[in-house]
Amino acid sequence: MPARPTPQRALGLAVKARRQELKLTQEQLANDSGLHQRWISNVETGKRNPSYASLRRLATSLNLTTSELIARAEQIEQHPVPAAGTP
């Protein structure tokens, strides 16, 4: 059974998954949101915890409401998927 990600990591995974669904690069998301590409990378890897204002900007740029983005993170947190290559 895979380990549960931290809430911060789950949020990053939700951001990354949605960005990939929309076929956006981190740079494109950065341009759309007005946030720095390195900052977005750090959020996706769980190294940064966005403020509410930044979370809203991310969600809007991902065509989601803030609550939808948080719900996706909670889903990941509650039902983690195994890492690639893990049985």
C-alpha positions in Angstrom: 0.0 0.0 0.0 1.5 3.4 -1.0 2.2 5.9 1.7 -0.1 8.8 2.0 1.3 12.0 0.7 1.4 15.0 3.0 -1.3 17.6 2.3 1.4 19.9 0.8 2.6 17.1 -1.5 -1.0 16.1 -2.4 -1.7 19.7 -3.4 1.4 19.7 -5.6 0.3 16.5 -7.3 -3.1 17.9 -7.9 -1.7 21.0 -9.5 0.7 19.0 -11.7 -2.0 16.5 -12.8 -4.4 19.3 -13.8 -1.7 21.2 -15.6 -0.9 18.1 -17.5 -4.6 17.4 -18.3 -4.6 20.9 -19.9 -1.4 20.1 -21.7 0.3 23.2 -20.2 4.0 23.5 -19.3 5.0 25.0 -16.0 6.2 28.1 -18.0 2.7 28.5 -19.6 1.1 28.1 -16.2 3.5 30.7 -14.8 2.6 33.1 -17.6 -1.1 32.6 -17.1 -1.0 32.9 -13.4 1.6 35.6 -13.0 3.6 33.3 -10.7 7.2 32.3 -11.3 7.9 29.0 -13.0 10.4 27.9 -10.3 7.8 28.6 -7.6 5.3 26.4 -9.5 7.9 23.6 -9.7 8.4 23.9 -6.0 4.7 23.7 -5.3 4.3 20.6 -7.6 7.1 18.8 -5.7 5.7 19.8 -2.3 8.6 22.1 -1.4 6.4 25.2 -1.2 3.1 25.8 0.4 1.1 28.4 -1.4 -0.7 31.2 0.3 -4.5 31.5 -0.2 -4.0 34.3 -2.8 -1.5 32.2 -4.8 -3.7 29.2 -4.5 -6.6 31.2 -6.0 -4.3 32.4 -8.9 -3.2 28.8 -9.6 -6.7 27.4 -9.5 -8.0 30.2 -11.8 -5.2 29.5 -14.3 -6.1 25.8 -14.2 -9.7 26.6 -14.9 -10.8 25.4 -11.5 -12.3 27.0 -8.4 -10.1 27.0 -5.3 -12.4 24.5 -3.7 -12.1 22.2 -6.7 -8.4 22.2 -6.6 -8.4 21.5 -2.9 -10.9 18.7 -3.4 -8.5 17.1 -5.9 -5.7 17.4 -3.4 -7.8 15.8 -0.7 -8.7 12.9 -3.1 -5.0 12.3 -3.8 -4.3 12.5 -0.1 -7.0 9.9 0.8 -6.4 7.6 -2.1 -2.7 7.6 -3.0 -1.6 5.8 -6.2 1.5 3.7 -6.3 4.6 5.4 -7.8 5.5 4.2 -11.3 7.3 0.9 -11.2 5.9 0.0 -7.8 3.8 -3.2 -7.7 
